[in-house]
Amino acid sequence: MYGCMEQETYLSSFDGTRLFLKIDAPTAPKAIIVIVHGLCEHLGRYDYMTRQLIARNFGVYRFDHRGHGRSEGKPIFYNNFNEMIDDVNSVVELAKQEHPTLPIFLIGHSMGGFAVTTFGMKYPDKVNGIVTSGALTRFNRAFQIPPDMPLPISKRTRRYIRSSDQVDNRQCLIDNIPR
């Protein structure tokens, strides 16, 4: 693509796992988008979206999750979901390093939506925005949020949380949200 930098490389993630990474960026992008694919997918599925974003002057970083596409790792396996979150963080850190003055946004589909949502919980305010598509957004049981993690609850969400829910002690009871 004319006036566009295209790069395929491997990024060493937080634990040394090599993640296949593709970067497409116009000469002077207005923002950077990190695309995070879903389960059993690969970054190539987002070629069309990437072309559309580049045409609108966005730079795009996308990577294959560990165990997917051309990245290292046991096929479709995580020891725990923090690996997924911290892999996203590795890509975000690279994008921030290479474009320190630009806003950065995440787009995640399906499992990628879960990854970017939980990234936002673990690393609040690290990116300028998060977009999800078909994302896993609820658990079928309560889960403990670490005590040092901020728990942003919007006014819209607050109406679904009963006073008996243990939000104050960081217990996130997603089952209380109506289906």
Helices and strands as residue ranges (DSSP letters): E 4-12, E 18-26, E 31-36, G 43-46, H 47-55, E 58-63, H 81-98, E 104-109, H 111-122, E 129-133, E 143-144, H 155-158, E 171-172, G 174-176
